[in-house]
Amino acid sequence: SPFWICTTLILITSVSAGLAKYFSSNQTEDMTYKSDIKTLTVATSFVYGFAVAMPAAAYFVLSRLEVGGKLEVVELICVYGYSLAAFIPSSLGCIIPVDGLDWVFVLAGFGFSSAFLLRNLWIRLQAQGSSIADITTDTNSGEGRKKIATLLIGLIGLHLCFTIGLKFLFFS
C-alpha cells in the first residue's frame, strides 16, 4: 500500500543519508558511526507531508480546472504514494560517495516517478469519464490546452520540488 511505500522510503532515506555522510567523510578508522535521529524525523515529516499535501493540491487543481470528474482524494493519495517507490533505489544509490552521482540517482528517481504519476493520472482521468481527452484534442479551444498544460506543469513542478528537497535535505 502507499503507506508502506512511504514508510520504506523514510527508513531507506534515513539510513542512506547517514551512510552517505559516513562514507563521504574523511574519518580515520577509529571513528565510530553515530546515527542521527533528526534525519528520521525530518524524513518522516517530509515524505508523509508530500504524500498527503501533493494529492490534496492535485485534487484542488483538478476541481478548479473542472477536469477531475469523480476522481477522489483517496485515489490520488494512492497514486502519489505508489509513485514514490522510484525514490527507494535512488536513495540507496546516493550512498555511493562519488561527486555528482547522487544527482544522477535522484533525477532518475524523479523521471521514473513522474512518468508513473502522469501515466496513472491520465488513465484515471479518462476512466472517470472526464472530458480531458476532448480538452486536449479540441482545436477550436486554446483554453482546454491551457488547462491541461497548467495541470501537468503544476504536478511536475511540485514533484521537482520534492526531488530537490530530498537531495538537499538528505544527500548534500
N, C-alpha and C positions, 0 to 999 in steps of 0.2 A: 504494500500500500504506500501511498505518498508519504505518510508519517514515518514509515521505516526507512524510506529512501532519504528523507531529510535527516533523520537521526543518524543513519550511517554516514552521510556526508559530514555531519557535525563532528562525529568521532574521528573519521579519517582525516578531516581537515585539521583538527586539533593536534592529532598525533603527527601528521605530516609536517605541520608548521614547526612543531618542537624539534623534530628530527632534522628538518632543513636548516633550522637555526644552529643546531648542534654540529651538523656536518660542514656547514659553511664557516664556522668559527675556527680560528687558528689556535685551538686549545692544545695543551700538552696532554700526554697520555694519562697523567694522574688526575686530571679534571674529571669530575663526575657529571652525569646528566641530571638536570633538575627540571622537573615538569612545571608547567605554568598553568594553574587552574583558570587564570584570567582568560587565556586563549579559548578554553572550553566554553566559558560563559559568553564571551563575545561571539563565538561561532554559533552558539545556540540562539542568541538574540538575532543575529544577522540572518541565518538560514530560515528559522521559523518565521521571522518577521517578513522576509521576502516571500516565503511560501504562502503567506496569508495576504499581505498587502498587494502583491502583484496581481493575483486573481481579482481582488476587490477593485483595484484600479482598472483592470481589463473589463470587468463587468460594468463599471460606471461608464467607461468609454463606449462600450458596445450599446448600452442602453441610451446614452446621449446621442449616438450616431444613428440609432434606430436600425441597427443591422444584427442585433443579437438573437432575435427570435425568442425562443423559450429556453435559451441557454442559462443554466443555473450556476450559482456561485460555487456550489459543491463540485460540480463537474469541472469548472475552471481550476479549482484547487487541486483536483486530481491530475489534470493535465500538467499544471505547473510543478507539482510535486514529482511526477514522473520525469519531467524534463530536466530536473536537477541531477538525475542519475549520471549524466555525462560528465559532471564535475568530480565524481568519485575517482575515476582513473586519472583525471587531471591533477587532483590533489596529491595522489600517490606519485605521479611523475615529477612534481615540484620538489620532491625530496632530493633529487639529483643536484649536487652542488656545481652546476655549470651555469655561468652567467648567460642570461637571455633564454635559456631553455625553459625556464618557468613560464615565460610569456608564451612560448610555443604551446605548452601544455594547457595553459589557462585559455588561450584563444581557440585552441582545438575544442576544448570543452564548450566554449561559447558557441562555436559553429555547430557542433552536433546538437547541443541543447536547443539552440534557436531553430534549427531545421525541424527537430522533433516537435517543438512548440507550435511553429507556424503550420506545419502539415496537419497536426491533430486539431488545431483550432479551425482550420479551413474545412476539414471533413465534418466537424461538429456543427459548424455554421451552416453548411449545406444540408446536413441531415435534419437540422431543426426547421428546415423549410423557410429560412430567411431568404431575403431577396439579394443576398450577397453576389450570387452569380450574375443576376441582372444588373447589379450596380457596376460590376467590373467590365461587362460587355456592352453596356449601353453607350452607343456612340453619340447620342444626342445630348447626353448629360455629362458635363465635366464635373458636376457636383458629386456624383457617385464615385468617380475615381478619386476625388479629393478625400472622401470619407474613408475609403479603404486604404489609401496611402497614409492618412493620418493614423489610422488604427495600426497598421504594420510598422510605421516609423516609431510610434509610441511604444509598442511592445518590444521592438528590438532595442530602442533607446534605454528602456528600463532594464532589460536583460543585460545590456552592455554595462550599465551602472553596477549591477550585481557582480558581473565578472571583474570589473576594475576594483570594486570593493573587496572581493575575495583575494585578488592579487596583493593589494596594498595592505590589507589588514593582517594577512597571514604569511605571505611569501615575499616580503620586501627585503 
